[in-house]
């Protein structure tokens, strides 16, 4: 078998050694040192997670193991760039297998999406890698230093109740709709927010304040993970030194992000006895594609149903009893926005889906220029909803509609074509520019779509699965099932 060096990606191994841990556990905090060795230079950055209540017993081995797993997630992004990664702390066999498997998958995703495909953050000398197909793209030698004595395979039992739901919450439409539906169905819902220390928290701030004042199960976890991601970029010499000044709708190199949030909620799930973790992901986040022969998940693995399944399997085998899933996978992004705006307008007004939100007069406002803002304003206008409800000005709305016609959306072609068609029917857009998607109606976009590969119903627990159609069908235009390469109507 040809070595990885044959395709030149060894040039990406710019960090000699990354050491993670061991974590220091307090009742309400985790401190885990990340140490980078690059030549003769060593530098350490401390990753922190902080909770508002006691969630750990510093002397308990299970707490030490959980703290190690939470703070290990950041490192999974760097298996393509480090010669060696050493995890220090308590990790059993299941933990070690999980970390290696996710590091392998993430290395491939990053190689395809961040190295092979256009990336404005890379310097020119590191562009143009040949897309040679390999069995594995993980370049790091991954090892563990510490005991394995934490029980495995179901011996550690958490008291996880299936009638308690946690929603990984933000200011986005998916988590707002997930909360709204579950709350309406009479479930005990716990909105859990991950407060990153930088500006990214702005997008969740309006929603968090509303939930905190109105729903007593609301919780917030603080972390400085966003700072450690920036710290790493200064060691990746193929990343432009002016990366902080580049305006883009994506991160420079990382793709294993949601896991840091999911694992950050686990101490609260354990303390509260929550057995169901709901992630707000819709139909188009599960994709299997090929780039010049290399299979990948389009950079969306940690939003896909495969991620839910992998995490659920890990949680169950650990004995934690948690199932992770989304109740929205049968819905398009446009249908999610429709249900939220029509059924839960009191939640819609707190939605902030923006890459560069800012605070004005004590409330977070969207930038009105990024790709996310463009999508949101376009969808709201297509639905006949005033984007001003979400804080957009008339000038911002006009700007975003022009960007839509110019082809500035990161959606699947069918979604873009249907959105353009819907806007055109309302007289809100003119003809598309040459080479860009043409307006075209795709009726399935506004239907509940059951797809064995992308949205199988079996991954939603049966009791909640039976209750969802009553809500969704008030706004969806029927149900369709994927059969071979076409959609077939399902009788209601």
BELHU-V815739 format. One record per pair of residues at least 24 apart in sequence whose C-alpha atoms are under 10 Angstrom apart, sorted by sequence separation. I is the first residue (numbers start at 1). J is the second residue. If there is no record, write none. Layout:
i={I I}
j={J J}
//
This chain:
i={14 15 16 18 20 23 24 25 26 27 28 29 47 65 66 75 76 79 80 163 164 165 166 167 168 169 170 191 229 279 281 305 352 366 367 368 373 374 376 377 378 405 413 414 416 417 418 448 14 16 17 18 19 20 21 23 27 28 29 47 64 65 66 76 77 78 79 163 164 165 166 167 168 169 170 190 191 192 193 194 195 196 197 198 229 279 304 351 365 366 367 368 374 375 378 404 405 406 407 413 414 415 416 417 418 447 448 456 18 20 21 27 28 29 30 64 65 69 73 76 77 79 80 81 108 111 162 163 164 165 166 167 168 189 190 191 192 193 194 195 196 197 198 200 364 365 366 367 368 374 375 378 402 405 406 407 414 415 416 418 419 447 455 20 27 28 29 47 63 64 65 68 69 72 76 77 79 80 108 110 111 189 190 191 192 193 194 195 196 197 198 199 364 365 366 368 369 373 374 377 401 402 405 406 413 414 415 418 448 449 455 26 27 28 30 62 75 76 77 78 79 80 108 109 189 190 191 192 193 194 195 196 197 198 363 365 368 369 372 374 375 401 402 404 405 406 407 408 414 418 447 448 454 26 27 28 29 61 66 69 73 76 77 78 79 107 108 188 189 190 191 192 193 194 195 196 197 198 279 367 368 371 374 375 407 414 415 446 447 448 449 450 451 452 453 26 27 28 65 69 73 76 77 80 107 108 171 195 196 197 278 366 368 369 370 374 398 406 407 414 415 446 447 448 449 450 451 452 25 26 27 76 79 80 104 105 106 107 170 171 172 176 195 196 226 277 368 369 378 405 406 407 414 415 445 446 447 448 449 450 451 452 25 26 27 77 78 104 105 106 107 170 171 172 225 368 371 405 444 445 446 447 448 449 450 451 25 26 30 77 104 105 107 170 171 370 371 375 405 444 446 447 448 449 450 451 24 25 30 103 104 170 171 369 374 375 405 443 444 447 25 32 103 104 169 170 171 172 225 277 374 375 443 444 27 30 31 32 102 103 104 170 171 225 276 372 374 375 382 383 444 451 26 30 31 34 101 103 170 171 223 353 371 372 382 443 444 450 25 26 29 30 32 33 34 100 169 170 223 349 351 352 370 371 372 381 382 449 450 25 32 103 169 337 341 348 349 350 351 352 370 371 382 383 384 449 24 25 30 31 32 34 221 349 350 351 352 379 382 383 449 450 23 25 26 30 34 100 223 334 338 342 348 349 350 375 378 379 381 382 448 449 22 23 25 100 222 258 333 334 337 338 341 348 349 378 381 382 384 447 448 23 24 25 99 100 221 256 258 259 283 286 333 337 341 342 347 379 380 382 383 444 23 24 38 221 255 256 258 259 281 282 285 334 335 338 341 345 375 378 379 382 443 444 22 23 37 220 254 255 256 257 258 275 276 277 278 279 280 281 282 283 284 334 338 341 378 381 382 444 21 22 23 36 96 219 221 255 256 257 274 275 276 277 278 279 280 281 282 283 284 333 334 337 338 382 21 23 37 96 221 255 256 273 274 275 276 277 278 279 280 281 282 283 284 285 338 381 20 23 96 220 259 263 273 274 275 276 277 278 279 280 281 282 283 284 285 334 335 337 341 22 23 36 169 219 258 262 266 273 274 275 276 277 278 279 280 281 282 283 284 334 21 22 35 169 270 278 279 281 282 283 378 20 21 35 166 167 169 269 270 281 282 20 92 96 166 259 270 281 282 34 91 95 166 269 282 283 20 85 86 90 91 92 94 266 282 20 33 83 84 85 86 87 88 89 90 91 92 93 217 281 19 32 82 83 84 85 86 87 88 89 90 91 92 93 266 18 32 80 81 82 83 84 85 86 87 88 89 90 91 92 93 94 95 79 80 81 82 83 84 85 86 87 88 89 90 91 92 93 94 79 80 81 82 83 84 85 86 87 88 89 90 91 92 93 94 18 78 79 80 82 90 91 92 93 18 78 79 91 92 78 79 262 15 18 79 15 17 18 13 15 16 17 18 19 20 21 22 23 24 196 13 14 15 16 17 18 19 20 21 22 23 194 195 13 14 15 16 17 18 19 20 21 22 23 194 12 13 14 15 16 17 18 19 20 21 22 193 194 11 12 13 14 15 16 17 18 19 20 21 192 193 10 11 12 13 15 192 194 9 10 12 13 193 194 9 10 192 193 10 192 192 192 190 333 190 334 65 190 333 65 332 65 66 190 334 65 189 192 334 64 65 188 62 63 189 190 191 61 62 189 190 61 62 189 60 61 168 169 168 62 168 182 168 167 12 166 179 178 178 179 9 166 178 12 166 175 177 178 165 175 176 164 174 175 249 250 9 166 174 175 249 173 174 248 249 161 164 165 166 172 173 174 247 248 338 160 164 165 166 167 168 169 247 159 160 163 164 165 166 167 168 169 170 335 336 126 127 158 159 160 161 162 163 164 165 166 167 168 169 334 335 126 158 159 160 161 162 163 164 165 166 167 168 332 333 334 335 125 126 157 158 159 160 161 162 163 164 165 166 167 331 332 333 335 12 122 123 124 159 160 161 162 331 332 11 122 123 124 158 159 160 161 162 330 331 332 122 123 124 158 159 160 331 332 9 121 122 123 158 330 331 332 121 122 123 330 331 120 121 122 329 330 331 9 119 120 121 328 329 330 8 9 121 122 249 250 329 330 7 8 9 18 121 248 249 329 7 9 17 22 115 120 121 247 248 249 6 7 8 16 17 18 19 20 21 22 121 330 331 7 15 19 20 121 329 330 6 7 13 19 120 121 285 329 330 7 12 13 120 121 284 285 328 329 330 4 9 120 284 327 329 343 4 10 119 121 326 343 2 4 9 120 121 122 327 329 2 3 4 119 121 122 284 329 343 2 4 119 120 121 327 328 339 342 343 1 4 119 326 327 339 342 1 4 5 119 325 326 327 339 4 324 325 339 340 114 210 211 323 324 325 336 339 114 115 210 323 324 327 335 338 339 114 115 323 327 338 114 211 336 113 114 207 210 328 335 336 113 114 207 209 327 331 335 110 111 113 207 208 330 335 51 110 206 207 50 109 110 206 207 328 49 50 109 110 182 205 206 207 331 49 109 110 181 204 205 206 49 107 109 203 204 205 306 106 107 178 203 204 305 306 106 107 178 203 204 305 330 106 177 178 202 203 204 304 305 309 330 74 105 175 177 202 203 304 305 308 330 73 74 77 174 202 203 75 103 174 175 202 203 204 206 71 74 75 78 81 82 102 174 200 202 203 205 305 74 81 200 202 203 199 200 201 202 203 206 75 167 199 200 202 206 207 78 133 165 166 167 178 181 199 200 205 206 133 134 135 157 160 162 165 167 174 177 180 181 199 205 206 131 132 133 134 158 159 160 161 162 173 176 177 180 184 199 204 131 132 133 153 154 156 157 158 159 160 161 162 176 177 202 203 249 130 131 132 133 153 154 155 156 157 158 159 160 174 177 178 181 202 203 283 131 153 154 155 156 157 158 159 160 173 174 177 180 181 202 203 153 154 155 156 157 158 173 176 177 180 202 152 153 154 155 156 172 173 283 288 53 152 153 154 173 174 177 180 283 287 288 52 151 152 153 154 173 177 180 283 286 287 51 52 53 150 151 173 176 179 283 286 51 52 285 286 50 51 52 177 284 50 51 176 177 283 284 49 50 51 176 282 283 49 50 282 48 49 50 117 173 176 48 49 78 116 173 176 47 48 49 77 78 116 171 172 175 47 48 77 78 171 173 174 46 47 76 77 78 112 113 172 173 46 47 75 76 77 112 171 172 173 47 48 74 76 77 112 171 172 173 46 47 74 75 76 170 171 172 45 46 74 112 170 171 172 278 45 73 74 76 111 112 113 170 171 73 76 112 113 73 74 109 111 112 113 114 276 45 73 74 108 109 110 112 113 44 45 73 108 109 112 113 72 73 108 109 110 111 70 71 73 108 109 110 70 73 106 109 69 70 72 73 105 106 108 109 29 70 71 105 109 28 29 30 70 71 106 29 34 69 70 69 70 106 36 67 70 105 106 38 66 67 70 34 37 66 36 67 66 67 66 173 63 102 102 55 56 55 56 98 51 54 55 98 50 51 54 55 56 49 53 55 56 51 52 55 98 15 51 54 55 97 53 95 15 94 14 15 94 14 15 13 14 94 95 12 13 14 94 12 12 92 11 28 187 185 182 185 185 182 181 182 185 181 184 181 181 162 163 163}
j={38 39 40 42 44 47 48 49 50 51 52 53 71 89 90 99 100 103 104 187 188 189 190 191 192 193 194 215 253 303 305 329 376 390 391 392 397 398 400 401 402 429 437 438 440 441 442 472 39 41 42 43 44 45 46 48 52 53 54 72 89 90 91 101 102 103 104 188 189 190 191 192 193 194 195 215 216 217 218 219 220 221 222 223 254 304 329 376 390 391 392 393 399 400 403 429 430 431 432 438 439 440 441 442 443 472 473 481 44 46 47 53 54 55 56 90 91 95 99 102 103 105 106 107 134 137 188 189 190 191 192 193 194 215 216 217 218 219 220 221 222 223 224 226 390 391 392 393 394 400 401 404 428 431 432 433 440 441 442 444 445 473 481 47 54 55 56 74 90 91 92 95 96 99 103 104 106 107 135 137 138 216 217 218 219 220 221 222 223 224 225 226 391 392 393 395 396 400 401 404 428 429 432 433 440 441 442 445 475 476 482 54 55 56 58 90 103 104 105 106 107 108 136 137 217 218 219 220 221 222 223 224 225 226 391 393 396 397 400 402 403 429 430 432 433 434 435 436 442 446 475 476 482 55 56 57 58 90 95 98 102 105 106 107 108 136 137 217 218 219 220 221 222 223 224 225 226 227 308 396 397 400 403 404 436 443 444 475 476 477 478 479 480 481 482 56 57 58 95 99 103 106 107 110 137 138 201 225 226 227 308 396 398 399 400 404 428 436 437 444 445 476 477 478 479 480 481 482 56 57 58 107 110 111 135 136 137 138 201 202 203 207 226 227 257 308 399 400 409 436 437 438 445 446 476 477 478 479 480 481 482 483 57 58 59 109 110 136 137 138 139 202 203 204 257 400 403 437 476 477 478 479 480 481 482 483 58 59 63 110 137 138 140 203 204 403 404 408 438 477 479 480 481 482 483 484 58 59 64 137 138 204 205 403 408 409 439 477 478 481 60 67 138 139 204 205 206 207 260 312 409 410 478 479 63 66 67 68 138 139 140 206 207 261 312 408 410 411 418 419 480 487 63 67 68 71 138 140 207 208 260 390 408 409 419 480 481 487 63 64 67 68 70 71 72 138 207 208 261 387 389 390 408 409 410 419 420 487 488 64 71 142 208 376 380 387 388 389 390 391 409 410 421 422 423 488 64 65 70 71 72 74 261 389 390 391 392 419 422 423 489 490 64 66 67 71 75 141 264 375 379 383 389 390 391 416 419 420 422 423 489 490 64 65 67 142 264 300 375 376 379 380 383 390 391 420 423 424 426 489 490 66 67 68 142 143 264 299 301 302 326 329 376 380 384 385 390 422 423 425 426 487 67 68 82 265 299 300 302 303 325 326 329 378 379 382 385 389 419 422 423 426 487 488 67 68 82 265 299 300 301 302 303 320 321 322 323 324 325 326 327 328 329 379 383 386 423 426 427 489 67 68 69 82 142 265 267 301 302 303 320 321 322 323 324 325 326 327 328 329 330 379 380 383 384 428 68 70 84 143 268 302 303 320 321 322 323 324 325 326 327 328 329 330 331 332 385 428 68 71 144 268 307 311 321 322 323 324 325 326 327 328 329 330 331 332 333 382 383 385 389 71 72 85 218 268 307 311 315 322 323 324 325 326 327 328 329 330 331 332 333 383 71 72 85 219 320 328 329 331 332 333 428 71 72 86 217 218 220 320 321 332 333 72 144 148 218 311 322 333 334 87 144 148 219 322 335 336 74 139 140 144 145 146 148 320 336 75 88 138 139 140 141 142 143 144 145 146 147 148 272 336 75 88 138 139 140 141 142 143 144 145 146 147 148 149 322 75 89 137 138 139 140 141 142 143 144 145 146 147 148 149 150 151 152 137 138 139 140 141 142 143 144 145 146 147 148 149 150 151 152 138 139 140 141 142 143 144 145 146 147 148 149 150 151 152 153 78 138 139 140 142 150 151 152 153 79 139 140 152 153 140 141 324 78 81 142 79 81 82 78 80 81 82 83 84 85 86 87 88 89 261 79 80 81 82 83 84 85 86 87 88 89 260 261 80 81 82 83 84 85 86 87 88 89 90 261 80 81 82 83 84 85 86 87 88 89 90 261 262 80 81 82 83 84 85 86 87 88 89 90 261 262 80 81 82 83 85 262 264 80 81 83 84 264 265 81 82 264 265 83 265 268 269 268 411 269 415 147 272 415 148 415 149 150 274 418 150 274 277 419 150 151 274 149 150 276 277 278 149 150 277 278 150 151 278 150 151 258 261 261 156 262 278 265 265 111 265 278 278 279 280 111 268 280 115 269 278 280 281 269 279 280 269 279 280 354 355 115 272 280 281 355 280 281 355 356 269 272 273 274 280 281 282 355 356 446 269 273 274 275 276 277 278 356 269 270 273 274 275 276 277 278 279 280 445 446 237 238 269 270 271 272 273 274 275 276 277 278 279 280 445 446 238 270 271 272 273 274 275 276 277 278 279 280 444 445 446 447 238 239 270 271 272 273 274 275 276 277 278 279 280 444 445 446 448 126 236 237 238 273 274 275 276 445 446 126 237 238 239 273 274 275 276 277 445 446 447 238 239 240 274 275 276 447 448 126 238 239 240 275 447 448 449 239 240 241 448 449 239 240 241 448 449 450 129 239 240 241 448 449 450 129 130 242 243 370 371 450 451 129 130 131 140 243 370 371 451 130 132 140 145 238 243 244 370 371 372 130 131 132 140 141 142 143 144 145 146 245 454 455 132 140 144 145 246 454 455 132 133 139 145 246 247 411 455 456 134 139 140 247 248 411 412 455 456 457 132 137 248 412 455 457 471 133 139 248 250 455 472 132 134 139 250 251 252 457 459 133 134 135 250 252 253 415 460 474 134 136 251 252 253 459 460 471 474 475 134 137 252 459 460 472 475 135 138 139 253 459 460 461 473 139 459 460 474 475 250 346 347 459 460 461 472 475 251 252 347 460 461 464 472 475 476 252 253 461 465 476 253 350 475 253 254 347 350 468 475 476 254 255 348 350 468 472 476 252 253 255 349 350 472 477 194 253 349 350 194 253 254 350 351 472 194 195 254 255 327 350 351 352 476 195 255 256 327 350 351 352 196 254 256 350 351 352 453 254 255 326 351 352 453 454 255 256 327 352 353 454 479 256 327 328 352 353 354 454 455 459 480 225 256 326 328 353 354 455 456 459 481 225 226 229 326 354 355 228 256 327 328 355 356 357 359 225 228 229 232 235 236 256 328 354 356 357 359 459 229 236 355 357 358 355 356 357 358 359 362 232 324 356 357 359 363 364 236 291 323 324 325 336 339 357 358 363 364 292 293 294 316 319 321 324 326 333 336 339 340 358 364 365 291 292 293 294 318 319 320 321 322 333 336 337 340 344 359 364 292 293 294 314 315 317 318 319 320 321 322 323 337 338 363 364 410 292 293 294 295 315 316 317 318 319 320 321 322 336 339 340 343 364 365 445 294 316 317 318 319 320 321 322 323 336 337 340 343 344 365 366 317 318 319 320 321 322 337 340 341 344 366 317 318 319 320 321 337 338 448 453 219 318 319 320 339 340 343 346 449 453 454 219 318 319 320 321 340 344 347 450 453 454 219 220 221 318 319 341 344 347 451 454 220 221 454 455 220 221 222 347 454 221 222 347 348 454 455 221 222 223 348 454 455 222 223 455 222 223 224 291 347 350 223 224 253 291 348 351 223 224 225 253 254 292 347 348 351 224 225 254 255 348 350 351 224 225 254 255 256 290 291 350 351 225 226 254 255 256 291 350 351 352 227 228 254 256 257 292 351 352 353 227 228 255 256 257 351 352 353 227 228 256 294 352 353 354 460 228 256 257 259 294 295 296 353 354 257 260 296 297 258 259 294 296 297 298 299 461 231 259 260 294 295 296 298 299 231 232 260 295 296 299 300 260 261 296 297 298 299 259 260 262 297 298 299 260 263 296 299 260 261 263 264 296 297 299 300 221 262 263 297 301 221 222 223 263 264 299 223 228 263 264 264 265 301 232 263 266 301 302 235 263 264 267 232 235 264 235 266 266 267 267 376 267 307 310 266 267 267 268 310 264 267 268 311 264 265 268 269 270 264 268 270 271 267 268 271 314 232 268 271 272 314 271 314 235 314 235 236 315 236 237 236 237 317 318 236 237 238 318 237 238 318 238 267 464 464 464 467 468 467 467 468 471 468 471 471 472 461 463 464}
//
